[in-house]
């Protein structure tokens, strides 16, 4: 559990288009086996410490002839941003994906000192 000081809690959120592979025959649409897409997201302001980040699918367009297999998560969370990681596997064919995200964490205090 992350304890936050109630004076400076920041909430940032957004949505990003991860890929559109059906347009150009990309790996998520034409490939098979393990596949992944990573996209870096930068926060609108820096946090004091790495925030808690949640990601979700806000749109996905999939082929109906194969099983729907997908995983989405936040990785490499820092005070300035994180990576959205989308994965699929086997014969799943995904045309396009959009993800939404929310970060909640402690913002820097005006009187914070950095000694070193």
DSSP file (Angstrom, degrees, kcal/mol; ACC not computed):
  #  RESIDUE AA STRUCTURE BP1 BP2  ACC     N-H-->O    O-->H-N    N-H-->O    O-->H-N    TCO  KAPPA ALPHA  PHI   PSI    X-CA   Y-CA   Z-CA
    1    1 A X              0   0    0      0, 0.0     2,-0.6     0, 0.0     0, 0.0   0.000 360.0 360.0 360.0 138.3    0.0    0.0    0.0
    2    2 A X        -     0   0    0      2,-0.0     2,-0.5   103,-0.0    50,-0.0  -0.894 360.0-149.9-102.2 123.4    1.2    3.5   -0.9
    3    3 A X        -     0   0    0     -2,-0.6     2,-0.4   103,-0.0   103,-0.1  -0.816  15.6-162.3 -94.1 129.5    0.5    6.2    1.8
    4    4 A X        -     0   0    0     -2,-0.5     2,-0.6   101,-0.1     5,-0.1  -0.874  22.8-120.4-114.3 143.7    0.1    9.6    0.3
    5    5 A X    >   -     0   0    0     -2,-0.4     3,-1.4     3,-0.1    -2,-0.0  -0.731  25.4-139.3 -78.2 122.3    0.3   13.0    2.0
    6    6 A X  T 3  S+     0   0    0     -2,-0.6     3,-0.5     1,-0.3    -1,-0.1   0.584  91.2  70.8 -63.7 -12.1   -3.2   14.6    1.4
    7    7 A X  T 3  S+     0   0    0      1,-0.2    -1,-0.3   100,-0.0    99,-0.0   0.804 109.4  26.1 -76.0 -28.1   -1.8   18.0    0.7
    8    8 A X  S <  S+     0   0    0     -3,-1.4    99,-3.7    99,-0.1     2,-0.5  -0.360  74.0 151.0-137.0  56.0   -0.2   17.2   -2.7
    9    9 A X  E     -A  106   0A   0     -3,-0.5     2,-0.4    97,-0.2    97,-0.2  -0.778  26.2-160.8 -90.2 129.5   -1.9   14.3   -4.4
   10   10 A X  E     -A  105   0A   0     95,-3.5    95,-2.2    -2,-0.5     2,-0.5  -0.905   9.2-167.3-112.8 138.9   -1.8   14.4   -8.2
   11   11 A X  E     +A  104   0A   0     -2,-0.4     2,-0.4    93,-0.2    93,-0.2  -0.990  10.9 176.2-123.1 122.2   -4.1   12.6  -10.6
   12   12 A X  E     +A  103   0A   0     91,-2.3    91,-3.1    -2,-0.5     2,-0.3  -0.933   5.4 170.7-121.8 148.0   -3.1   12.4  -14.2
   13   13 A X  E     +A  102   0A   0     -2,-0.4     2,-0.3    89,-0.2    89,-0.2  -0.985   4.1 148.7-153.6 161.6   -4.9   10.5  -16.9
   14   14 A X  E     -A  101   0A   0     87,-1.9    87,-2.5    -2,-0.3     2,-0.3  -0.974  31.9-118.4-173.4-175.2   -5.1   10.1  -20.6
   15   15 A X  E     -A  100   0A   0     -2,-0.3     2,-0.4    85,-0.2    85,-0.2  -0.993  23.9-172.9-144.1 142.8   -5.7    7.8  -23.6
   16   16 A X  E     -A   99   0A   0     83,-2.9    83,-2.8    -2,-0.3     2,-0.6  -0.999  27.3-123.9-143.6 144.0   -3.4    6.7  -26.3
   17   17 A X  E     -A   98   0A   0     -2,-0.4    81,-0.2    81,-0.2     3,-0.1  -0.768  25.3-172.0 -83.6 118.3   -3.7    4.8  -29.6
   18   18 A X  E     -     0   0A   0     79,-2.0     2,-0.3    -2,-0.6    -1,-0.2   0.924  56.4 -29.7 -82.8 -46.0   -1.3    1.9  -29.3
   19   19 A X  E     -A   97   0A   0     78,-1.2    78,-1.8    18,-0.1    -1,-0.3  -0.987  31.9-154.9-165.2 163.1   -1.4    0.5  -32.9
   20   20 A X  E >   +A   96   0A   0     -2,-0.3     3,-0.8    76,-0.2     4,-0.5  -0.612  28.5 163.8-141.9  75.0   -3.4    0.0  -36.0
   21   21 A X  T 3>> +     0   0    0     74,-1.1     5,-2.2     1,-0.2     4,-0.8   0.632  61.9  70.7 -78.3 -15.8   -1.8   -3.1  -37.6
   22   22 A X  T 345S+     0   0    0     73,-1.3    -1,-0.2     1,-0.2     3,-0.1   0.796  92.7  60.6 -72.1 -24.1   -4.6   -4.0  -40.1
   23   23 A X  T <45S+     0   0    0     -3,-0.8    -1,-0.2    72,-0.3    -2,-0.2   0.849 121.7  19.4 -69.3 -34.8   -3.8   -1.0  -42.2
   24   24 A X  T  45S-     0   0    0     -4,-0.5    -1,-0.2    -3,-0.3    -2,-0.2   0.205 109.7-102.8-124.8  16.7   -0.2   -2.0  -42.9
   25   25 A X  T  <5 +     0   0    0     -4,-0.8    -3,-0.2    -3,-0.1    -4,-0.1   0.849  58.0 179.1  68.7  34.1   -0.2   -5.7  -42.2
   26   26 A X    >>< -     0   0    0     -5,-2.2     4,-2.5    69,-0.1     3,-1.1  -0.077  42.5 -96.3 -67.6 170.4    1.6   -5.4  -38.9
   27   27 A X  H 3> S+     0   0    0      1,-0.3     4,-2.0     2,-0.2    -1,-0.1   0.792 119.5  59.0 -62.0 -33.8    2.5   -8.2  -36.6
   28   28 A X  H 34 S+     0   0    0      1,-0.2    66,-2.7     2,-0.2    -1,-0.3   0.806 116.9  34.5 -67.8 -26.3   -0.6   -8.0  -34.3
   29   29 A X  H <4 S+     0   0    0     -3,-1.1    -2,-0.2    64,-0.2    -1,-0.2   0.820 133.5  23.5 -94.2 -37.1   -2.8   -8.6  -37.4
   30   30 A X  H  < S+     0   0    0     -4,-2.5    -3,-0.2    64,-0.1    -2,-0.2   0.624 106.9  81.6-107.5 -15.8   -0.8  -10.9  -39.5
   31   31 A X     <  -     0   0    0     -4,-2.0     2,-0.3    -5,-0.4     4,-0.1  -0.132  55.8-153.7 -86.1-179.1    1.6  -12.7  -37.0
   32   32 A X        +     0   0    0      2,-0.1    59,-0.2    56,-0.0     2,-0.1  -0.945  53.3  36.8-147.3 167.1    1.2  -15.6  -34.6
   33   33 A X  S    S-     0   0    0     57,-2.2     2,-0.2    -2,-0.3    55,-0.1  -0.363 107.6  -9.8  81.9-169.2    2.8  -16.6  -31.4
   34   34 A X  S    S+     0   0    0     55,-0.2     2,-0.3    -2,-0.1    55,-0.2  -0.424  71.6 166.1 -67.0 131.7    3.9  -14.2  -28.7
   35   35 A X  E     -C   88   0B   0     53,-2.5    53,-2.2    -2,-0.2     2,-0.3  -0.989   9.8-176.9-143.0 149.6    3.7  -10.5  -29.7
   36   36 A X  E     -C   87   0B   0     -2,-0.3     2,-0.4    51,-0.2    51,-0.2  -0.996  14.7-156.8-148.8 154.1    3.9   -7.2  -27.8
   37   37 A X  E     -C   86   0B   0     49,-2.4    49,-2.7    -2,-0.3     2,-0.4  -0.995  12.5-164.9-128.0 135.2    3.7   -3.5  -28.3
   38   38 A X  E     -C   85   0B   0     -2,-0.4     2,-0.4    47,-0.2    47,-0.2  -0.958   5.9-177.4-120.6 139.8    5.2   -0.9  -25.9
   39   39 A X  E     -C   84   0B   0     45,-2.0    45,-2.8    -2,-0.4     2,-0.3  -0.981  21.5-133.2-139.7 127.2    4.4    2.8  -25.8
   40   40 A X  E     -C   83   0B   0     -2,-0.4     2,-0.4    43,-0.2    43,-0.2  -0.587  19.0-163.6 -78.6 135.7    6.0    5.4  -23.6
   41   41 A X  E     -C   82   0B   0     41,-3.2    41,-2.0    -2,-0.3     2,-0.5  -0.976   4.2-154.1-119.4 133.5    3.7    7.8  -21.8
   42   42 A X  E     -C   81   0B   0     -2,-0.4    39,-0.3    39,-0.2    38,-0.1  -0.926  18.5-125.4-109.3 131.0    4.9   11.0  -20.2
   43   43 A X        -     0   0    0     37,-2.5     3,-0.1    -2,-0.5    36,-0.0  -0.306  18.9-120.7 -69.0 156.6    3.0   12.6  -17.3
   44   44 A X  S    S+     0   0    0      1,-0.2     2,-0.3   -31,-0.0    -1,-0.1   0.727  98.4  10.4 -72.3 -20.4    1.9   16.2  -17.6
   45   45 A X  S    S-     0   0    0     34,-0.1     2,-0.2    35,-0.0    -1,-0.2  -0.973  90.7 -97.9-150.0 156.1    4.0   17.0  -14.4
   46   46 A X        -     0   0    0     -2,-0.3    62,-0.5    -3,-0.1    34,-0.2  -0.485  32.6-136.1 -77.4 146.0    6.6   15.0  -12.4
   47   47 A X  B     -E  107   0C   0     32,-2.4    60,-0.3    -2,-0.2     3,-0.1  -0.569  17.0-122.8 -92.2 162.4    5.6   13.2   -9.3
   48   48 A X  S    S+     0   0    0     58,-3.6     2,-0.3    -2,-0.2    59,-0.2   0.897  98.7   4.5 -70.5 -41.8    7.6   13.2   -6.0
   49   49 A X  S    S-     0   0    0     57,-0.8    -1,-0.2    29,-0.1    57,-0.1  -0.892 108.1 -68.8-133.6 162.9    7.8    9.4   -6.1
   50   50 A X        -     0   0    0     -2,-0.3    29,-0.2    27,-0.1    56,-0.1  -0.347  59.6-136.1 -56.7 128.5    6.6    6.9   -8.8
   51   51 A X        -     0   0    0     27,-0.6     2,-0.5    54,-0.1    54,-0.2  -0.229  20.4 -94.6 -80.0 170.7    2.8    6.9   -8.7
   52   52 A X  E     -B  104   0A   0     52,-2.6    52,-2.5   -50,-0.0     2,-0.4  -0.767  46.7-161.6 -81.5 131.1    0.4    4.1   -8.9
   53   53 A X  E     -B  103   0A   0     -2,-0.5     2,-0.4    50,-0.2    21,-0.2  -0.957  12.4-170.9-123.5 135.3   -0.6    3.6  -12.5
   54   54 A X  E     -B  102   0A   0     48,-2.6    48,-2.2    -2,-0.4     2,-0.3  -0.980   5.6-170.6-122.4 135.9   -3.6    1.7  -13.9
   55   55 A X  E     +B  101   0A   0     -2,-0.4     2,-0.3    46,-0.2    46,-0.2  -0.928   6.5 174.5-124.6 152.5   -4.2    0.9  -17.6
   56   56 A X  E     -B  100   0A   0     44,-2.4    44,-2.6    -2,-0.3     2,-0.5  -0.986  37.9-100.2-150.1 155.5   -7.2   -0.5  -19.4
   57   57 A X  E     +B   99   0A   0     -2,-0.3    42,-0.3    42,-0.2     3,-0.1  -0.680  32.4 176.3 -75.5 127.4   -8.4   -1.2  -22.9
   58   58 A X  E    S+     0   0A   0     40,-2.6     2,-0.3    -2,-0.5    41,-0.2   0.556  72.5   6.9-106.4 -14.2  -10.6    1.6  -24.1
   59   59 A X  E     +B   98   0A   0     39,-1.6    39,-2.7    41,-0.0    -1,-0.4  -0.889  62.5 172.7-162.6 135.3  -11.0    0.2  -27.6
   60   60 A X  E     -B   97   0A   0     -2,-0.3     2,-0.5    37,-0.2    37,-0.2  -0.985  14.5-160.0-145.3 142.6  -10.0   -3.0  -29.4
   61   61 A X  E     +B   96   0A   0     35,-2.3    34,-2.8    -2,-0.3    35,-1.1  -0.971  24.4 176.1-122.3 112.8  -10.8   -4.3  -32.8
   62   62 A X  E     -B   94   0A   0     -2,-0.5     2,-0.3    32,-0.2    32,-0.2  -0.842  35.9-104.6-124.0 154.5  -10.3   -8.1  -33.1
   63   63 A X    >   -     0   0    0     30,-2.4     3,-0.8    -2,-0.3    30,-0.3  -0.601  24.1-146.5 -72.3 132.4  -10.8  -10.8  -35.7
   64   64 A X  T 3  S+     0   0    0     -2,-0.3    -1,-0.1     1,-0.2     4,-0.1   0.564  89.7  71.2 -79.1  -7.9  -13.9  -12.9  -34.8
   65   65 A X  T 3  S+     0   0    0      2,-0.1     2,-0.3    28,-0.1    -1,-0.2   0.583  98.1  49.4 -86.2  -9.5  -12.3  -16.1  -36.3
   66   66 A X  S <  S-     0   0    0     -3,-0.8     2,-0.1    27,-0.2    26,-0.1  -0.837  96.1 -87.1-125.6 163.8   -9.7  -16.5  -33.5
   67   67 A X        -     0   0    0     -2,-0.3     2,-0.8     1,-0.1    26,-0.2  -0.388  41.3-115.8 -67.9 145.8   -9.8  -16.5  -29.7
   68   68 A X        +     0   0    0     24,-0.1     2,-0.4    -4,-0.1    -1,-0.1  -0.767  44.5 166.7 -84.8 110.5   -9.5  -13.1  -28.0
   69   69 A X        +     0   0    0     -2,-0.8     2,-0.3    20,-0.1    20,-0.3  -0.989   9.0 145.9-128.5 121.3   -6.2  -13.2  -26.0
   70   70 A X        -     0   0    0     -2,-0.4     2,-0.3    18,-0.1    18,-0.2  -0.996  25.8-170.4-156.8 150.1   -4.8  -10.0  -24.5
   71   71 A X  E     -D   87   0B   0     16,-2.0    16,-2.9    -2,-0.3     2,-0.4  -0.994   9.5-176.7-138.9 136.7   -2.8   -8.6  -21.6
   72   72 A X  E     +D   86   0B   0     -2,-0.3     2,-0.3    14,-0.2    14,-0.2  -1.000  15.3 148.6-136.2 137.5   -2.3   -4.9  -20.9
   73   73 A X  E     -D   85   0B   0     12,-1.9    12,-2.9    -2,-0.4     2,-0.4  -0.977  43.1-106.3-158.1 166.8   -0.2   -3.4  -18.1
   74   74 A X  E     +D   84   0B   0     -2,-0.3     2,-0.3   -21,-0.2    10,-0.2  -0.870  39.4 174.5-100.1 134.4    2.0   -0.6  -16.9
   75   75 A X  E     +D   83   0B   0      8,-2.6     8,-3.0    -2,-0.4    -2,-0.0  -0.904  54.4  27.3-133.8 164.0    5.7   -1.2  -16.7
   76   76 A X  S    S-     0   0    0     -2,-0.3     2,-0.3     6,-0.2    -1,-0.2   0.887  74.3-172.6  52.2  47.0    8.8    0.9  -15.9
   77   77 A X        +     0   0    0      5,-0.2     5,-0.2    -3,-0.1     2,-0.2  -0.552  11.7 163.6 -72.9 129.0    6.8    3.4  -13.8
   78   78 A X        -     0   0    0      3,-3.1   -27,-0.6    -2,-0.3     3,-0.1  -0.702  55.3 -88.6-131.1-175.8    8.9    6.5  -12.8
   79   79 A X  S    S+     0   0    0     -2,-0.2   -32,-2.4     1,-0.2   -34,-0.1   0.695 126.2  39.5 -70.5 -17.7    8.2    9.9  -11.6
   80   80 A X  S    S-     0   0    0      1,-0.2   -37,-2.5   -34,-0.2     2,-0.3   0.568 125.3 -45.6-110.1 -11.8    8.0   11.2  -15.1
   81   81 A X  E     -C   42   0B   0    -39,-0.3    -3,-3.1    -3,-0.1     2,-0.3  -0.987  45.9-131.4 171.8-166.1    6.1    8.5  -17.0
   82   82 A X  E     -C   41   0B   0    -41,-2.0   -41,-3.2    -2,-0.3     2,-0.4  -0.945  24.8-100.7-162.8 175.1    5.7    4.8  -17.7
   83   83 A X  E     -CD  40  75B   0     -8,-3.0    -8,-2.6    -2,-0.3     2,-0.5  -0.951  20.9-144.1-112.3 132.0    5.3    2.2  -20.6
   84   84 A X  E     -CD  39  74B   0    -45,-2.8   -45,-2.0    -2,-0.4     2,-0.5  -0.831  20.9-162.7 -86.3 129.6    2.0    0.7  -21.6
   85   85 A X  E     -CD  38  73B   0    -12,-2.9   -12,-1.9    -2,-0.5     2,-0.5  -0.970   8.7-174.1-120.8 120.7    2.7   -2.9  -22.6
   86   86 A X  E     -CD  37  72B   0    -49,-2.7   -49,-2.4    -2,-0.5     2,-0.3  -0.956   9.8-178.2-114.1 130.7    0.1   -4.8  -24.7
   87   87 A X  E     +CD  36  71B   0    -16,-2.9   -16,-2.0    -2,-0.5     2,-0.3  -0.948  11.6 168.6-130.4 149.4    0.6   -8.5  -25.4
   88   88 A X  E     -C   35   0B   0    -53,-2.2   -53,-2.5    -2,-0.3     2,-0.3  -0.915  10.5-171.6-144.1 173.6   -1.1  -11.3  -27.3
   89   89 A X    >   +     0   0    0     -2,-0.3     3,-1.4   -20,-0.3   -55,-0.2  -0.921  43.8  26.3-157.2 177.6   -0.2  -14.8  -28.3
   90   90 A X  T 3  S-     0   0    0     -2,-0.3   -57,-2.2     1,-0.2    -2,-0.0  -0.293 118.3 -29.7  58.0-137.7   -1.1  -17.9  -30.3
   91   91 A X  T 3  S+     0   0    0    -59,-0.2    -1,-0.2     2,-0.1   -59,-0.0   0.297  91.1 138.5 -96.5  10.2   -3.3  -17.2  -33.4
   92   92 A X    <   -     0   0    0     -3,-1.4     2,-0.5   -26,-0.1   -24,-0.1  -0.298  38.8-155.2 -58.6 134.5   -5.1  -14.1  -32.0
   93   93 A X        -     0   0    0    -30,-0.3   -30,-2.4   -26,-0.2     2,-0.5  -0.964  11.3-175.3-117.3 119.8   -5.5  -11.4  -34.7
   94   94 A X  E     - B   0  62A   0    -66,-2.7   -32,-0.2    -2,-0.5   -73,-0.2  -0.961  12.3-171.8-120.1 123.5   -5.8   -7.8  -33.4
   95   95 A X  E     -     0   0A   0    -34,-2.8   -73,-1.3    -2,-0.5   -74,-1.1   0.929  68.1 -16.3 -78.7 -47.8   -6.5   -5.0  -35.8
   96   96 A X  E     -AB  20  61A   0    -35,-1.1   -35,-2.3   -76,-0.2     2,-0.3  -0.994  54.4-160.6-159.3 157.4   -6.1   -2.0  -33.4
   97   97 A X  E     -AB  19  60A   0    -78,-1.8   -79,-2.0    -2,-0.3   -78,-1.2  -1.000   3.0-169.5-144.5 139.5   -6.0   -1.0  -29.8
   98   98 A X  E     -AB  17  59A   0    -39,-2.7   -40,-2.6    -2,-0.3   -39,-1.6  -0.988  15.5-159.8-124.9 140.1   -6.5    2.1  -27.8
   99   99 A X  E     -AB  16  57A   0    -83,-2.8   -83,-2.9    -2,-0.4     2,-0.3  -0.922   7.0-154.7-122.7 145.2   -5.6    2.3  -24.0
  100  100 A X  E     -AB  15  56A   0    -44,-2.6   -44,-2.4    -2,-0.4     2,-0.3  -0.844  17.8-173.6-110.8 156.0   -6.7    4.6  -21.2
  101  101 A X  E     -AB  14  55A   0    -87,-2.5   -87,-1.9    -2,-0.3     2,-0.3  -0.980  15.0-163.4-147.9 156.8   -4.6    5.2  -18.1
  102  102 A X  E     -AB  13  54A   0    -48,-2.2   -48,-2.6    -2,-0.3     2,-0.4  -0.988   5.2-164.8-143.9 134.7   -4.7    6.9  -14.7
  103  103 A X  E     -AB  12  53A   0    -91,-3.1   -91,-2.3    -2,-0.3     2,-0.4  -0.974   5.3-175.6-120.3 133.2   -1.8    7.8  -12.4
  104  104 A X  E     +AB  11  52A   0    -52,-2.5   -52,-2.6    -2,-0.4     2,-0.3  -0.993  27.2 119.6-130.1 125.0   -2.3    8.7   -8.7
  105  105 A X  E     -A   10   0A   0    -95,-2.2   -95,-3.5    -2,-0.4     2,-0.4  -0.967  59.6 -64.7-168.0-178.5    0.6    9.8   -6.6
  106  106 A X  E     -A    9   0A   0     -2,-0.3   -58,-3.6   -97,-0.2   -57,-0.8  -0.677  42.0-145.4 -87.5 130.5    2.3   12.4   -4.4
  107  107 A X  B     -E   47   0C   0    -99,-3.7   -60,-0.2    -2,-0.4   -99,-0.1  -0.548  32.7 -89.1 -87.7 157.8    3.5   15.6   -6.1
  108  108 A X        -     0   0    0    -62,-0.5     2,-0.3    -2,-0.2    -1,-0.1  -0.334  40.1-123.0 -64.1 148.8    6.6   17.4   -5.0
  109  109 A X    >   -     0   0    0      1,-0.1     3,-1.6    -3,-0.1    -1,-0.1  -0.673  15.9-123.7 -87.9 148.8    6.3   20.0   -2.2
  110  110 A X  T 3  S+     0   0    0     -2,-0.3    -1,-0.1     1,-0.3    -2,-0.0   0.826 112.3  47.8 -60.1 -31.5    7.4   23.6   -2.9
  111  111 A X  T 3  S+     0   0    0      2,-0.1    -1,-0.3    -3,-0.0     2,-0.1   0.184  79.7 131.4-100.0  18.6    9.7   23.4    0.1
  112  112 A X    <   -     0   0    0     -3,-1.6     2,-0.4     1,-0.0    -4,-0.0  -0.466  45.7-147.9 -65.8 140.0   11.3   20.0   -0.7
  113  113 A X        -     0   0    0     -2,-0.1     2,-0.6     0, 0.0    -2,-0.1  -0.927  10.8-160.3-112.8 136.5   15.1   20.1   -0.5
  114  114 A X        +     0   0    0     -2,-0.4    -2,-0.0     1,-0.1     0, 0.0  -0.938  12.6 176.8-113.0 106.7   17.4   18.1   -2.6
  115  115 A X              0   0    0     -2,-0.6    -1,-0.1     1,-0.1     0, 0.0   0.827 360.0 360.0 -80.7 -32.5   20.8   18.0   -0.9
  116  116 A X              0   0    0      0, 0.0    -1,-0.1     0, 0.0    -2,-0.1   0.364 360.0 360.0-132.7 360.0   22.6   15.7   -3.3
